[in-house]
Amino acid sequence: MPAAKAAKAAQKDKKSLRLTQVKSSIGFKSDQAATLRALGLGKIGRSVDQVDNACVRGMIFKVKHLVKVEEI
């Protein structure tokens, strides 16, 4: 269990991003809708916190016109 606690503490030290969906994925390519789902979004106004890393940044870049990003 100590390893799990250490991993959780390391998770808190990392920067986070709050993503809010501001526009529907209707009318855009299906892979962009899938990217929103992978980020944990799906309805306008819904927010989710994600770890700030290269993978998440790449997904955000793909749907930057559909989401609002805040650093927390």
C-alpha positions in Angstrom: 0.0 0.0 0.0 2.8 2.5 0.6 3.5 2.5 -3.2 -0.1 3.5 -3.9 0.1 6.4 -1.4 3.3 7.6 -3.0 1.8 7.5 -6.5 -1.3 9.4 -5.2 1.0 12.0 -3.6 3.0 12.4 -6.9 -0.3 12.8 -8.8 -1.2 15.8 -6.6 2.1 17.5 -7.3 1.5 17.5 -11.1 -0.3 20.4 -12.7 -3.9 19.9 -13.7 -6.1 21.3 -16.4 -9.8 21.9 -16.2 -11.6 21.3 -19.5 -15.1 22.6 -20.1 -17.0 21.7 -23.3 -18.4 24.9 -24.8 -19.6 23.6 -28.2 -21.3 20.4 -29.5 -19.4 17.9 -31.5 -22.4 17.6 -33.9 -21.3 18.6 -37.4 -17.6 17.8 -36.8 -15.6 14.7 -37.6 -16.4 11.6 -35.6 -12.9 11.3 -34.4 -13.3 14.7 -32.6 -16.4 13.4 -30.8 -14.4 10.3 -29.8 -11.6 12.6 -28.5 -14.1 14.5 -26.4 -15.4 11.2 -24.9 -11.8 10.1 -24.2 -11.3 13.3 -22.3 -14.4 12.6 -20.2 -16.7 15.1 -21.9 -19.9 14.7 -23.8 -22.3 17.5 -23.0 -22.0 21.2 -23.3 -21.1 22.8 -19.9 -19.6 19.6 -18.5 -16.2 20.1 -16.9 -13.5 17.6 -16.0 -10.0 17.8 -14.5 -7.1 16.2 -16.4 -3.4 15.8 -15.7 -1.3 18.2 -17.7 0.9 16.0 -19.9 1.8 15.7 -23.6 -0.9 13.1 -24.4 -3.8 15.2 -23.0 -2.3 18.4 -24.6 -2.4 16.6 -28.0 -6.1 15.6 -27.4 -6.9 19.2 -26.4 -5.3 20.5 -29.6 -7.5 18.3 -31.7 -10.7 19.7 -30.1 -9.5 23.2 -29.2 -12.5 24.7 -30.9 -14.9 22.7 -28.7 -13.4 23.2 -25.3 -12.2 25.9 -22.8 -9.0 25.1 -20.9 -8.0 26.5 -17.5 -4.9 25.7 -15.5 -5.6 24.8 -11.9 
